[in-house]
Amino acid sequence: MARATNKALDFDVVVAGAGMAGVVSAIASARNGARTLLTDRLPFLGGNMTAGLLGNFLTFHNMKGEQITDGIAQEIVDGCIRLGGALEDHRGHLPNAYGNAFSVTPIDPEVLKLVAQQLCIGAGVKLLLNTSVAETHIEGQRVTALTVFNKSGHAKVRAKVFIDATGDADLVAQGGGAFHLGDADG
């Protein structure tokens, strides 16, 4: 596990936010040979799927019933099936009775935490959890580094590429980038 120790850390790719989008991005990055860091303010992976106890994925299928989401996302479901955290039938997917998506994929959030961590570590992703982004460093119009902090202290994390998977566009906002803020009307 990477550690913030008041010194600079260098990576090819840094993914900020370890929800499911961040987890999948980090795994794909590392599998393609990039030295990858995944950081999150929580002590575990999965974001709202695990911390929010959402309990299921939607939209692995289009409304015709054709599976349109596969790859790493299906590997995560398959890992949950192997550990008893998802149903074995239909690759983990069930018909959705509500009609807002073709299928629903029930997942045990605790098993999902473990599977996501195993896949990240297996791909070579370095994890820096219980860590917040204090500052986004910009040169021109490019993010060049982040200052992160946790109980070990502050560290400057440099990379060639930064992926903002925070869910709230924290890196974009801190870096002065354009974003749209939702309101009560959506």
ZICOR-V409915 format. One record per residue. N is the residue number from 1. RES is the residue in one small letter. SS is DSSP state (@ for helix, = for strand, . for the rest). D_LAST is the distance of its C-alpha to the last C-alpha in Angstrom with 1 decimal. Layout:
n:N res:RES ss:SS d_last:D_LAST
n:N res:RES ss:SS d_last:D_LAST
This chain:
n:1 res:m ss:. d_last:38.5
n:2 res:a ss:. d_last:37.9
n:3 res:r ss:. d_last:38.4
n:4 res:a ss:. d_last:37.4
n:5 res:t ss:. d_last:40.8
n:6 res:n ss:. d_last:40.7
n:7 res:k ss:. d_last:41.5
n:8 res:a ss:= d_last:39.7
n:9 res:l ss:= d_last:38.5
n:10 res:d ss:= d_last:38.4
n:11 res:f ss:= d_last:36.5
n:12 res:d ss:= d_last:35.7
n:13 res:v ss:= d_last:32.1
n:14 res:v ss:= d_last:30.0
n:15 res:v ss:= d_last:26.9
n:16 res:a ss:= d_last:24.8
n:17 res:g ss:. d_last:22.9
n:18 res:a ss:. d_last:24.6
n:19 res:g ss:= d_last:21.9
n:20 res:m ss:@ d_last:22.7
n:21 res:a ss:@ d_last:21.6
n:22 res:g ss:@ d_last:23.9
n:23 res:v ss:@ d_last:26.7
n:24 res:v ss:@ d_last:26.9
n:25 res:s ss:@ d_last:26.7
n:26 res:a ss:@ d_last:29.5
n:27 res:i ss:@ d_last:31.6
n:28 res:a ss:@ d_last:31.5
n:29 res:s ss:@ d_last:32.3
n:30 res:a ss:@ d_last:35.3
n:31 res:r ss:@ d_last:36.6
n:32 res:n ss:. d_last:36.8
n:33 res:g ss:. d_last:39.0
n:34 res:a ss:. d_last:36.8
n:35 res:r ss:. d_last:37.5
n:36 res:t ss:= d_last:34.1
n:37 res:l ss:= d_last:32.7
n:38 res:l ss:= d_last:29.7
n:39 res:t ss:= d_last:28.6
n:40 res:d ss:. d_last:26.3
n:41 res:r ss:. d_last:26.2
n:42 res:l ss:. d_last:26.9
n:43 res:p ss:. d_last:30.4
n:44 res:f ss:. d_last:29.5
n:45 res:l ss:. d_last:27.6
n:46 res:g ss:= d_last:24.7
n:47 res:g ss:@ d_last:21.7
n:48 res:n ss:@ d_last:19.5
n:49 res:m ss:@ d_last:21.8
n:50 res:t ss:. d_last:24.6
n:51 res:a ss:. d_last:23.6
n:52 res:g ss:. d_last:20.9
n:53 res:l ss:. d_last:23.4
n:54 res:l ss:. d_last:21.0
n:55 res:g ss:. d_last:24.2
n:56 res:n ss:= d_last:23.3
n:57 res:f ss:= d_last:22.1
n:58 res:l ss:= d_last:20.7
n:59 res:t ss:. d_last:21.1
n:60 res:f ss:. d_last:24.7
n:61 res:h ss:= d_last:25.5
n:62 res:n ss:. d_last:24.3
n:63 res:m ss:. d_last:24.4
n:64 res:k ss:. d_last:28.1
n:65 res:g ss:. d_last:28.9
n:66 res:e ss:. d_last:29.7
n:67 res:q ss:= d_last:29.0
n:68 res:i ss:. d_last:26.9
n:69 res:t ss:. d_last:26.2
n:70 res:d ss:. d_last:29.5
n:71 res:g ss:@ d_last:31.2
n:72 res:i ss:@ d_last:30.4
n:73 res:a ss:@ d_last:27.6
n:74 res:q ss:@ d_last:30.4
n:75 res:e ss:@ d_last:32.9
n:76 res:i ss:@ d_last:30.7
n:77 res:v ss:@ d_last:30.7
n:78 res:d ss:@ d_last:34.4
n:79 res:g ss:@ d_last:35.1
n:80 res:c ss:@ d_last:33.5
n:81 res:i ss:@ d_last:35.6
n:82 res:r ss:@ d_last:38.7
n:83 res:l ss:. d_last:38.2
n:84 res:g ss:. d_last:37.3
n:85 res:g ss:. d_last:33.6
n:86 res:a ss:= d_last:32.5
n:87 res:l ss:. d_last:34.2
n:88 res:e ss:. d_last:36.8
n:89 res:d ss:@ d_last:36.3
n:90 res:h ss:@ d_last:34.6
n:91 res:r ss:@ d_last:34.0
n:92 res:g ss:@ d_last:31.9
n:93 res:h ss:. d_last:29.5
n:94 res:l ss:= d_last:29.5
n:95 res:p ss:= d_last:28.4
n:96 res:n ss:. d_last:25.0
n:97 res:a ss:. d_last:25.7
n:98 res:y ss:. d_last:22.1
n:99 res:g ss:. d_last:21.8
n:100 res:n ss:. d_last:18.4
n:101 res:a ss:. d_last:20.5
n:102 res:f ss:. d_last:24.2
n:103 res:s ss:= d_last:25.2
n:104 res:v ss:= d_last:24.5
n:105 res:t ss:= d_last:26.3
n:106 res:p ss:= d_last:27.2
n:107 res:i ss:= d_last:28.0
n:108 res:d ss:. d_last:29.8
n:109 res:p ss:@ d_last:27.9
n:110 res:e ss:@ d_last:31.2
n:111 res:v ss:@ d_last:32.8
n:112 res:l ss:@ d_last:29.7
n:113 res:k ss:@ d_last:30.3
n:114 res:l ss:@ d_last:33.9
n:115 res:v ss:@ d_last:33.4
n:116 res:a ss:@ d_last:30.9
n:117 res:q ss:@ d_last:33.3
n:118 res:q ss:@ d_last:36.3
n:119 res:l ss:@ d_last:34.7
n:120 res:c ss:@ d_last:33.8
n:121 res:i ss:@ d_last:37.2
n:122 res:g ss:@ d_last:38.9
n:123 res:a ss:@ d_last:37.3
n:124 res:g ss:. d_last:38.4
n:125 res:v ss:. d_last:35.1
n:126 res:k ss:= d_last:35.8
n:127 res:l ss:= d_last:33.6
n:128 res:l ss:= d_last:32.9
n:129 res:l ss:. d_last:31.1
n:130 res:n ss:. d_last:30.6
n:131 res:t ss:. d_last:30.0
n:132 res:s ss:= d_last:27.5
n:133 res:v ss:= d_last:26.9
n:134 res:a ss:= d_last:28.3
n:135 res:e ss:= d_last:28.4
n:136 res:t ss:= d_last:27.5
n:137 res:h ss:= d_last:30.6
n:138 res:i ss:= d_last:30.2
n:139 res:e ss:= d_last:33.1
n:140 res:g ss:. d_last:32.2
n:141 res:q ss:. d_last:28.9
n:142 res:r ss:= d_last:29.5
n:143 res:v ss:= d_last:28.9
n:144 res:t ss:= d_last:32.4
n:145 res:a ss:= d_last:32.2
n:146 res:l ss:= d_last:30.4
n:147 res:t ss:= d_last:31.9
n:148 res:v ss:= d_last:31.3
n:149 res:f ss:= d_last:32.7
n:150 res:n ss:= d_last:33.7
n:151 res:k ss:. d_last:36.8
n:152 res:s ss:. d_last:39.1
n:153 res:g ss:= d_last:38.0
n:154 res:h ss:= d_last:36.3
n:155 res:a ss:= d_last:36.5
n:156 res:k ss:= d_last:35.7
n:157 res:v ss:= d_last:34.4
n:158 res:r ss:= d_last:35.0
n:159 res:a ss:= d_last:34.0
n:160 res:k ss:= d_last:34.1
n:161 res:v ss:= d_last:30.5
n:162 res:f ss:= d_last:27.5
n:163 res:i ss:= d_last:24.6
n:164 res:d ss:= d_last:21.5
n:165 res:a ss:. d_last:20.3
n:166 res:t ss:. d_last:19.2
n:167 res:g ss:. d_last:15.6
n:168 res:d ss:. d_last:14.5
n:169 res:a ss:. d_last:16.6
n:170 res:d ss:@ d_last:19.2
n:171 res:l ss:@ d_last:21.9
n:172 res:v ss:@ d_last:20.1
n:173 res:a ss:@ d_last:19.1
n:174 res:q ss:@ d_last:22.7
n:175 res:g ss:. d_last:24.2
n:176 res:g ss:. d_last:22.7
n:177 res:g ss:. d_last:20.8
n:178 res:a ss:. d_last:17.9
n:179 res:f ss:. d_last:14.4
n:180 res:h ss:. d_last:10.9
n:181 res:l ss:. d_last:9.2
n:182 res:g ss:. d_last:5.5
n:183 res:d ss:. d_last:5.3
n:184 res:a ss:. d_last:5.5
n:185 res:d ss:. d_last:3.8
n:186 res:g ss:. d_last:0.0
